[in-house]
Amino acid sequence: MAGNYPVSAETRERVMAAVDSLHYVVNVHAKALSGRVAGPIALVLRDITGPSLAHVAAGVEEEAGSRGRLSLVCSTKDDTKREDDLVQLMREQHAAAVLLVGGTVTDDAYHRRMAGYAKALDSAGSRLVLCGRPPLPAGVPATVVDYDNRGGAFQATAHLLTAGHRRVLFLGGAPGFSSAEERRLGYRDALRAHGVPHADELDTSGDYTRASGYLRTREALSAGVGFTAVFAGSDVVALGALAALREAGLSVPSEVSVVGFDDVPFAADLTPALTTVRVPYEELGRTAVRLALDREVGFTSDNHVVLSTQLVIRDSVRPPAG
């Protein structure tokens, strides 16, 4: 069946006919134990319904498929015990790499857990790859593929400030989350660079959801917090902000400008089309797979790659009225 044993053509034909008639398939677990099967790529997400993470998954599947690898997508639903179980299961399944995707709270417990994952996978010939997360301490056998959250947030805020806005409402992510904290730092960096004082009432935290963007914008309007622009920490949050502004009778961009972050597909189809920061999510997935598999065969030793982000200027920003 492997084509590497000297048998007559007639015998081989009869064997292969039997294989077809019996619908025989190879025992992949036995092949894995013998080291003769290419292990799958496991993608572990908190939530598989988010538009940005779906693009990471698309990049992973594309790169893995081009290399003859199966992709497995798993959701933790933000449950640490489930994440532990999934990593162990992928180790038992001889996954070539386990990709953990998305921002997280990078406290001591997180670093201990990631170090444990990395060492356990490494001992099984697999690789831990962190996507969209900061690097682990030196010596931990893991690969990191991140993107420039801080630089992207700086670009977005600077674009508003350059247009003349001085009161920019920031709808940031949850406190402690790595990506959210980097975007907050970028917002503050831009204020500092343009000589604009930081105002606590304009710097808000919350979930990256439409409801959160809506509620925080409505609360700022109700409280009389003066602002002429909104920088939303994600495009989904920007959707909520736009709804709240529209409900309050404010026109975008003639009365309030809005910038998002992510550049998910719907951003270009909004009215007005949303100015936002493009994150190369598909490239993030492709790069994660490429680094893991190239390392497997000794083609690369890269352990930390940071992809650039890009401001995409559309129609949702104008200079402040008056």
C-alpha positions as CSV (number, residue, x, y, z in Angstrom):
1,M,0.0,0.0,0.0
2,A,2.9,2.4,0.6
3,G,4.3,1.5,-2.8
4,N,7.7,0.6,-1.4
5,Y,7.6,-3.2,-1.4
6,P,8.3,-5.4,-4.5
7,V,5.0,-7.1,-5.5
8,S,3.6,-7.9,-8.9
9,A,1.3,-5.4,-10.6
10,E,-1.5,-8.0,-10.5
11,T,-1.2,-8.5,-6.7
12,R,-1.0,-4.8,-6.1
13,E,-4.1,-4.3,-8.2
14,R,-6.1,-6.9,-6.2
15,V,-5.0,-5.4,-2.9
16,M,-5.9,-1.8,-3.9
17,A,-9.3,-3.1,-5.2
18,A,-9.9,-4.6,-1.7
19,V,-8.9,-1.3,-0.1
20,D,-11.4,0.6,-2.2
21,S,-14.3,-1.9,-1.6
22,L,-13.7,-2.0,2.1
23,H,-13.3,1.8,2.4
24,Y,-10.1,1.2,4.3
25,V,-8.4,4.2,6.0
26,V,-5.0,4.4,7.6
27,N,-4.9,4.4,11.4
28,V,-3.6,7.9,11.9
29,H,-2.8,7.4,15.6
30,A,-0.5,4.5,14.8
31,K,1.2,6.5,12.1
32,A,1.6,9.4,14.6
33,L,3.3,7.1,17.1
34,S,5.7,6.0,14.5
35,G,6.5,9.6,13.6
36,R,5.3,9.2,10.0
37,V,2.3,11.6,9.9
38,A,2.3,15.4,9.8
39,G,0.6,16.7,12.9
40,P,-2.3,19.1,12.7
41,I,-2.2,22.8,13.6
42,A,-4.5,23.6,16.6
43,L,-6.0,27.1,16.9
44,V,-7.3,27.9,20.3
45,L,-9.5,31.0,20.7
46,R,-11.6,32.5,23.5
47,D,-14.5,33.0,21.1
48,I,-14.9,31.9,17.5
49,T,-17.6,34.3,16.6
50,G,-15.6,37.6,16.6
51,P,-14.9,39.0,13.1
52,S,-11.2,39.7,13.7
53,L,-10.5,36.2,15.1
54,A,-12.3,34.6,12.2
55,H,-9.7,36.2,9.9
56,V,-6.9,34.8,12.0
57,A,-8.5,31.4,11.6
58,A,-8.7,31.9,7.8
59,G,-5.0,32.7,7.6
60,V,-4.1,29.7,9.7
61,E,-6.2,27.4,7.5
62,E,-4.8,28.8,4.3
63,E,-1.2,28.4,5.3
64,A,-1.7,25.0,7.0
65,G,-3.6,23.7,4.0
66,S,-0.9,24.8,1.6
67,R,1.5,22.7,3.6
68,G,-0.8,19.6,3.7
69,R,-1.7,20.1,7.3
70,L,-5.1,19.8,8.9
71,S,-6.4,22.8,11.0
72,L,-8.3,22.3,14.2
73,V,-10.2,25.2,15.8
74,C,-11.2,25.1,19.4
75,S,-13.0,27.6,21.7
76,T,-12.2,28.1,25.4
77,K,-15.1,30.4,26.2
78,D,-12.6,32.2,28.5
79,D,-12.4,29.1,30.7
80,T,-8.8,28.4,31.9
81,K,-9.6,24.8,32.8
82,R,-11.0,24.2,29.3
83,E,-7.8,25.8,27.8
84,D,-5.7,23.4,30.0
85,D,-7.6,20.4,28.7
86,L,-7.4,21.5,25.1
87,V,-3.7,22.0,25.2
88,Q,-3.2,18.6,26.8
89,L,-5.6,17.0,24.2
90,M,-3.6,18.6,21.3
91,R,-0.4,17.3,22.9
92,E,-1.9,13.8,22.9
93,Q,-3.0,14.3,19.3
94,H,0.6,15.1,18.3
95,A,-0.3,18.6,17.0
96,A,2.6,20.2,15.2
97,A,1.7,23.5,16.9
98,V,-0.8,25.0,19.3
99,L,-1.7,28.6,18.6
100,L,-3.3,30.6,21.4
101,V,-4.9,33.8,20.0
102,G,-6.1,37.1,21.4
103,G,-5.3,39.5,24.1
104,T,-5.2,38.4,27.7
105,V,-4.4,39.5,31.3
106,T,-0.6,38.9,31.5
107,D,-0.2,38.4,35.3
108,D,2.1,36.0,37.1
109,A,-0.5,33.2,36.9
110,Y,-0.7,33.6,33.1
111,H,3.1,33.5,32.7
112,R,3.3,30.3,34.8
113,R,0.5,28.7,32.8
114,M,2.1,29.6,29.5
115,A,5.5,28.4,30.6
116,G,3.9,25.1,31.6
117,Y,2.1,24.8,28.2
118,A,5.3,25.6,26.3
119,K,7.5,23.1,28.1
120,A,4.9,20.3,27.9
121,L,4.4,20.9,24.1
122,D,8.1,21.2,23.5
123,S,8.7,17.8,25.2
124,A,6.2,16.2,22.8
125,G,7.9,17.8,19.7
126,S,5.2,20.4,19.4
127,R,5.4,24.2,19.6
128,L,3.4,26.8,21.5
129,V,2.7,29.9,19.4
130,L,1.1,33.0,21.0
131,C,-0.7,35.3,18.5
132,G,-1.6,38.8,19.4
133,R,0.1,38.5,22.8
134,P,3.3,39.8,24.3
135,P,6.4,37.6,24.6
136,L,7.1,35.3,27.5
137,P,10.3,35.5,29.7
138,A,13.6,34.4,28.1
139,G,14.2,30.7,28.0
140,V,10.5,29.6,27.5
141,P,10.2,27.5,24.3
142,A,7.5,29.5,22.6
143,T,7.0,31.6,19.4
144,V,5.2,35.0,19.5
145,V,3.5,36.7,16.6
146,D,2.2,40.1,17.7
147,Y,1.0,43.2,15.9
148,D,1.7,46.9,16.7
149,N,-1.3,47.8,18.9
150,R,0.5,50.8,20.4
151,G,1.7,52.2,17.1
152,G,-1.7,51.7,15.5
153,A,-3.5,53.6,18.3
154,F,-0.9,56.4,18.1
155,Q,-1.7,56.7,14.3
156,A,-5.5,56.8,14.9
157,T,-5.3,59.4,17.7
158,A,-2.7,61.5,15.9
159,H,-4.9,61.6,12.8
160,L,-7.7,63.1,14.9
161,L,-5.4,65.6,16.6
162,T,-3.8,66.7,13.3
163,A,-7.4,67.4,12.1
164,G,-7.7,69.9,14.9
165,H,-9.6,67.8,17.6
166,R,-8.4,68.3,21.2
167,R,-11.2,66.5,23.1
168,V,-11.0,62.8,21.9
169,L,-13.2,60.3,23.7
170,F,-11.3,57.0,24.0
171,L,-13.4,53.9,24.1
172,G,-10.7,51.5,25.2
173,G,-10.8,47.8,26.1
174,A,-11.0,46.0,29.4
175,P,-8.3,47.0,32.0
176,G,-5.4,44.6,32.2
177,F,-5.8,43.0,28.8
178,S,-2.5,43.2,26.9
179,S,-3.9,44.5,23.6
180,A,-6.2,47.0,25.3
181,E,-3.4,48.4,27.5
182,E,-1.1,48.8,24.4
183,R,-3.9,50.7,22.6
184,R,-4.4,52.9,25.6
185,L,-0.7,53.7,25.7
186,G,-0.8,54.6,22.0
187,Y,-3.7,57.0,22.7
188,R,-1.8,58.7,25.5
189,D,1.5,58.8,23.5
190,A,-0.3,60.7,20.8
191,L,-1.8,63.2,23.2
192,R,1.6,63.8,24.7
193,A,3.3,64.2,21.3
194,H,0.8,66.8,20.3
195,G,0.9,68.7,23.6
196,V,-2.7,67.9,24.5
197,P,-3.4,67.2,28.2
198,H,-4.8,63.8,29.2
199,A,-8.3,64.0,30.6
200,D,-9.5,61.1,32.8
201,E,-13.1,61.6,31.8
202,L,-12.3,61.0,28.2
203,D,-10.2,57.8,28.8
204,T,-12.7,55.0,29.3
205,S,-12.5,51.2,29.7
206,G,-15.0,48.4,28.8
207,D,-15.6,45.4,26.7
208,Y,-15.0,45.3,22.9
209,T,-18.7,45.0,22.2
210,R,-21.3,47.2,20.3
211,A,-23.3,47.5,23.5
212,S,-20.3,48.8,25.4
213,G,-19.5,51.4,22.8
214,Y,-23.1,52.5,22.7
215,L,-23.5,52.8,26.5
216,R,-20.2,54.6,27.1
217,T,-20.8,57.1,24.3
218,R,-24.3,57.8,25.6
219,E,-23.1,58.2,29.2
220,A,-20.4,60.7,28.1
221,L,-23.1,62.7,26.2
222,S,-25.5,62.5,29.2
223,A,-22.8,63.6,31.6
224,G,-21.9,66.6,29.4
225,V,-18.4,65.4,28.8
226,G,-17.4,67.6,25.9
227,F,-15.7,65.9,22.9
228,T,-15.5,66.4,19.2
229,A,-14.1,63.0,18.3
230,V,-14.2,59.4,19.3
231,F,-11.4,56.8,19.0
232,A,-13.0,53.4,19.5
233,G,-10.7,50.5,20.5
234,S,-12.4,48.3,18.0
235,D,-14.7,48.6,14.9
236,V,-17.4,46.8,16.8
237,V,-17.2,49.4,19.6
238,A,-17.3,52.1,16.9
239,L,-20.6,50.7,15.7
240,G,-22.1,51.3,19.2
241,A,-20.6,54.8,19.3
242,L,-22.1,55.7,15.9
243,A,-25.5,54.4,17.1
244,A,-25.4,56.6,20.3
245,L,-24.3,59.7,18.3
246,R,-27.1,59.1,15.7
247,E,-29.6,58.7,18.5
248,A,-28.5,62.0,20.1
249,G,-29.0,63.8,16.7
250,L,-25.2,64.3,16.1
251,S,-23.9,63.9,12.6
252,V,-20.7,62.0,11.8
253,P,-18.3,63.5,10.7
254,S,-19.7,67.0,10.5
255,E,-20.3,67.3,14.3
256,V,-18.3,64.4,15.7
257,S,-15.5,62.4,14.1
258,V,-15.0,58.7,14.7
259,V,-12.1,56.3,14.2
260,G,-12.1,52.6,14.8
261,F,-9.5,49.8,15.1
262,D,-9.3,46.4,13.3
263,D,-10.6,47.2,9.8
264,V,-13.1,44.4,9.8
265,P,-15.1,44.0,6.4
266,F,-18.1,46.0,7.4
267,A,-16.0,49.1,8.2
268,A,-15.8,50.2,4.6
269,D,-19.6,49.7,4.1
270,L,-20.8,51.9,7.0
271,T,-22.2,55.4,6.3
272,P,-19.9,57.2,6.5
273,A,-17.2,54.7,5.7
274,L,-15.2,54.2,8.9
275,T,-11.6,55.5,9.2
276,T,-9.8,52.8,11.1
277,V,-6.6,51.0,11.9
278,R,-6.0,47.9,9.7
279,V,-4.7,44.8,11.6
280,P,-3.2,42.1,9.3
281,Y,-5.2,39.3,11.0
282,E,-4.9,36.8,8.2
283,E,-1.2,37.5,7.9
284,L,-1.0,36.9,11.7
285,G,-2.4,33.4,11.2
286,R,-0.3,32.6,8.2
287,T,2.9,33.8,9.9
288,A,2.2,31.8,13.1
289,V,1.8,28.6,11.1
290,R,4.9,29.4,8.9
291,L,7.1,30.1,11.8
292,A,6.0,26.9,13.7
293,L,6.4,24.6,10.7
294,D,9.6,26.2,9.4
295,R,11.1,25.8,12.9
296,E,10.0,22.1,12.8
297,V,12.4,21.5,9.9
298,G,15.1,23.9,11.0
299,F,14.4,26.7,8.5
300,T,14.0,29.5,11.0
301,S,14.9,30.4,14.6
302,D,12.6,33.4,14.9
303,N,10.8,33.5,18.2
304,H,9.2,36.9,18.1
305,V,7.7,38.7,15.2
306,V,5.7,42.0,15.3
307,L,3.5,42.8,12.3
308,S,2.8,46.5,11.4
309,T,-0.6,48.1,11.6
310,Q,-1.9,50.7,9.1
311,L,-4.2,53.7,9.3
312,V,-6.9,53.5,6.6
313,I,-8.4,56.9,6.0
314,R,-12.0,56.9,4.8
315,D,-14.9,59.4,5.4
316,S,-15.6,59.5,9.2
317,V,-13.1,62.3,10.2
318,R,-13.3,66.0,9.6
319,P,-11.9,69.0,11.4
320,P,-14.1,70.1,14.3
321,A,-16.9,72.5,13.5
322,G,-16.2,76.2,14.2
